[in-house]
Amino acid sequence: MPFGGFDAAASILMRAVAQHHLPAAVIEVGDATRPLWRQAFGRLHSEAHATATLPDTIFDLASLTKVLATTTLAMQQVERGVISLDDLVGAHIPAWQGAGRAQVTLRDLLGHCSGLAAYAPLYRDYESMSSSSTGLFRPVGTTGNEPLSPGQLRDRFTAAICHVPLDYTPRSTSIYSDLGFMLLGFILEGDAGLPARVNAMRSQMGGIEDLQFTPPTKWMPRTAPTEFDAWRGRLLVGEVHDENAAALQGAAGHAGLFGTAAACGEYARHVLQVLDGRVGAFGRATAATFVSRSSDVPGSSRALGWDTMLPTSSCGSRMSQRAFGHTGFTGTSLWVDPERGVYVVLLTNRVHPTRANNAIRHVRPAVHDAVMDALAGS
């Protein structure tokens, strides 16, 4: 769906491909009712014979999982009274004990101010039982062919996170944390598991297609590869890039979702419609609470799950102060501006062939500024 007004944004992405900043990209811009522009750029991987990127190319969404899945499930469960934002983490996870932990709440996990470190390589305690993508893991140093069950993996990861010393006093600052969102995922998934919870949520949001954990084999031909992973010994295609999520069998609160730009755009339209007062999978007041910048931590740009607009944000400098969004390590992003009624989805596989390529940090704001300039002039 070409739209001439976005030529400047398209040129930035074409240059990014030509300069090897990223192999593949798909962008979608839309409002609360429809997509306005969707275009694919580059090829799926760095080889000259690679398949051309298409508008329906599947990407590893990485940390967009935090908002598309985990935060949205939290919104629904808060609205239904299943959980409260002010619930103590220890009320849901008895192992959450120790110095400084007693007063940490679910709100703190969502706001990245729980005291937890940003990251820990918990996956190093596990090894794949096969050289292929099986999603089966066992503890390092053990023998036999019995993999750990999803419940056993969850219990082991929970115990590990609960015993990691806090990095700072809760609510004294905000440190973006995968560990906190892993715990949130464990709390929210219940007995059903995250994939089932997210599938139910998708249905309640109008049946969003091409958005799920552990993508099916039929998606492989249109899936953008990420990196050759030394831990797993293979190029990752349709297999989650994040190692901790991989050890959790591909579905975790912080990473694991795969999807298309169209699927992310459909999600964004749903949120915009709810914020406009229409009936949706969650209510307007709940959505407004989650996407508004928190006042709990002075100087933080964090909302609940989401980040919010700063002039230095990945969304550039043209969106309104009400804009909220998120990025993913693999090169993905979603930004929504409710004041202007628009969203921008940008999906790339910038970690192919290596995660050492950080040019996306300059590409993202330039693209968003060009998009917003085009919309202002249309």
N, C-alpha and C positions, 0 to 999 in steps of 0.2 A: 504494500500500500504506500507508494511513493508520495511525497509531499514536498514540493519544491522549496518551501520555506525553511526546510531543515538542511539545506545544502551545506551550510558551514559546519554543522555537527557531523554530517556524513563525511566531509573532507577530513576532519580531525581523525575519525576512525579509520579512514582509508590510509592516511599517513601513518597511523599507529601500526597498522598491518604491514605496510611497506617498510617501516623502520624496525620490524621484528619486535615491537613492544608487546604484541599479542598475536597469536595465529588466527583466532576466530572471535567474532563478536556478533551479537544480535541486540538491537536496541528497539524498545517500544516506548512510545510517548502516547498518552491518552488523557481523557477527562473522565468524569463520572459515568458517562454513557457509552463511550466507544474508544477504540484505539484511533489515534490520529496519524501515526506513522510507525511502521515496523520495517526494519531493513537488516539484512545479514551482510557481513563483511568477512573477507579472508577465506581461509581453508581450515579444516578441522585440526590439522597438525602441521608441523614445520616443513615436512617434505614437499617437494615440488608437485608430486603426483597426488597429493592429498585431496580428499573429497571437499568440494566447495561447501562452505557454511550455508545453511538454509534457514529461513525464518522459523522452522520447527525443530532446529537443532536442540538437543538436550544438553544441559550443562550441570555439572556438580555445583550446587548452589551454596555449599559450604555454610558459613554463618548466617546466611539468610534463613536457615533453619530456625535460628533463635526467634525470629519474628513471625515467619510464615507458619511455623508449627507451634513451638513451645509457648511463645507469648500469646498467641491466639487461643490455644487451649487454656491458658491461665485466665484470659478474659472470660471465656465461657464458664469456667468453673467458679470464678468469683461471682459472676452474675447469677449463677444457679445456687449459690450458697454452699457449694461443695468445699470451697476453701475461702479464706479471707486473706487479704493482702497483709494483715497484721498478725497472722498465724506465726507462731514461733517455729523455726525450722525443726527444732528438737521435738515438737509435737508430732511431726510427720516422720522424722528420722531419729529414732532413739540414740543412734550412735553419735549424733551431733552433740558432742560434749567437750568440755575443756575450757581453758582460759579464754575469755572474751566471746565465747559462742552463745552464752545463755540467752541473750536478748536479740539475736539475729532473727529477722523475719523473712517471709517470702518476698515482701516488698524490697528488702535489701538485696536478695538474690537477683530480682528483676532489675534493680537499679545499679547493679555492679558495685555495691558498696558494702559487701558482707564481711570484708576482711580477707577473703580468699585470694590467693595468688592468681595471676592471669592464666597460668598453664602449668601442667606437670606431665611428663612423658610416661603416663601410667601404662601405656601399651607395651613398654619394654619388658614388663613382667609376663608377657604372653607371646606365644608363637603360633603361626598358622600351621594347621595340620596338613596342608597341601600346598603345592606350588601354584595351584589355580585358585580362582576366586570362589572359595567355598563359604567364607564367613564363619568357619569353625576354628576355635582357638583353644589352646590348653596352656596352663602355666609353664613358664620356662623351667627346664630342668626336670620335668616329669616325664614318665614313659607311659606307653599304652596309647590306645586309639580312642579313648572316650573324651569327647570335647566337653567343655563346660556348657551347661544349659544357659539360656538367657537370664534366668533368675539367679543362677550362681555368679554369672558375670556381673550383673547389677549389684549383688551383695558385695562382691569383692571391690568393685570400683567405689561403691558407697563408703565402705570401710576405709579405703585408701584416702578418699577426699576428706573424710571426717577426721583423719589423723594427720593431715597436712597442717603444720603450724600456720596460723593466720599471719598475713604479711603486714597488717596494719589494724588499727582500732576501727571496728565497724562504724560506718557513717562519717568517718573523719575525712575520707577522700573517696574517689570513685576509680576503681581499677577494673578495666574490662576483663571478665573472667569466664573462660570456658568451663572451669570447674563448677562454678555456681550454676550454670545452665545445665550441666550434666545432672546435678542434684535436682534441679527443677523438673527435668525430664523424668527422673525416677519417681518423683512425687506425683506428677500429673498423669503418667501412663497407667497407673493402677494395675489391675490384673490383665487388662486387655492388651497392653503394649502400645508403644508409640505409633507404629504403622496403622494399627486398627483405629486408634483415636484420631489420627490425622485423616484417614479415609472417611470416617464419619463426619469430621469437620468439613471436609471438601464437599460432601453431599449437602450439608446445611448451608454452604456458601454458593449453591447453584450448580454443584457437580463439576468443579474445576478439574479439567483433564490434564494429563501430562505433568503431574506433580506428585511424587511419592518417594519413599525410601526404597532401597534395593531394587533398582529398575529392572524390568523384565528383559530377557534376552532379545526380544524383538526390537527393543530400543537401541541396541548396540550400534547398528549402522549409522544412526544419526546422532550419536553421542560424542561430544568433544572429549578427547583424552586430556588428562592432566599431566602427571609426572611419572617418570620411572622411579619407583619406590624401592630403595635398597632393602628396607625391612621386609617387604613382601617379595622382592626379587622380580618385579614385572612392571610393565607400563600399565597404568591404571586407566581403564576405559569402562565407565559404568560401575565403577567400584569407588567408594568414598575415598577422597584424598586424605582426609584427616585420620591420622593413625589411631587416636583414641576412639573415634567413632567406628573405625574398622574393627577394633578389638571388641567393641560392643555389638558386633554383627551388623554394622552398617546403619543403625538407627539410634540416635542419641539426641539429647536435648539441645546440644550445641552445634551439631552438624549431621549431615547424612541425606538431606533432601536433594533430589534431582528434579529438573523441570525445564520448561521452555520460557521464553520471554512472554509469550501469550498467556501462560498460566499465571505468572507473576503479575502480569497486567490485569488479569481477571480478578485476582485477589485485591489489587490496589483499587480497582473500580468498586468492589464490594465495600471496602473501608470508606472510600469517599462517599458512597451512597448512604452508608450508616451515619457518617458525620453530618450529612445533609438532612438527616431525620427519617430516612426510610427504614423499613423493617429489615433486619438481617440476622446473621448467625449470632450476633451480640448486639447490645443496645448502644445508643448514642452516648449516653453518660459514661458507660464503661469504656468505650473506645476513647472518648475525650480524656478520661483519666489516664489511660495508658500512654497516649501519644503526647501528653503535655510534660514539659520539662519539670523534673522534680526539684523541690526546694530543700530536700533532706540533706544534700551535700552542697555547701557553698562552692560556686565555681564550676560545678559539673554540668555538662551538656546532656546528661542522660535523662530520658524519660523512663517508663517501665518497659524494659525490653528494647525499646527503640532508642536511637540517638536523635538529637535535634540539631537544627541549623545553626552553624557558626560561620563567619566569613571564611574560615580556614577549612570548612568541611569538604568532604568528597563531592557534595552537591554544588560546589561553586559558591558564588556570592550573589546570585540573582534571585534565589528563592526567598520567600517571605520568612519571617521569624517563626511562623507556625509550622514550617516544614519539618517533617520527621522522616527518618530513613535508617538504612543499615547497609553494611558492606559484607562481603564474603572473601576469605583469603584467596580463593581460586581466581578472583577477578570479577566478582559479581556485585551488583548493588541495586537497591530499590529506594527511591525517594518519592515522597508524596507531599504535595503542597496544598492543604485544604483551603487556604485563603484564595489561591488562584485556581483551585479545582483541577489540578493536573498531577500526573505522576510520570516518572521516568524510570524504566527498567533498563539496565545495561548489564548484559551477561557476556563474560569472556572466559577464556581458559589461559590467562596470562601466566600460569605456573607451568605451561608446556613450552619448551621442554624442561625448564628449571624454575623453581620458586625464587631464585636469586634475581629474577627480572622484576624490578619494582617500578617500572615506568608508568604503570597504571595510576600511580599517585598523582601524576601530572595530567594524564589523559582524562580521568574522571571529571575533575572540576571544569576543565576546558569544554568537554562535551556538554555538561549540564548548563554552563553559561551560554553556550551557543543555542541550545534548545530553548532556554528561557527567553533569549533575545528574539528568536524566531517567533515564539508565541506572542511576545509583546508587540511585534511588528505585523502580526497577521490580521 
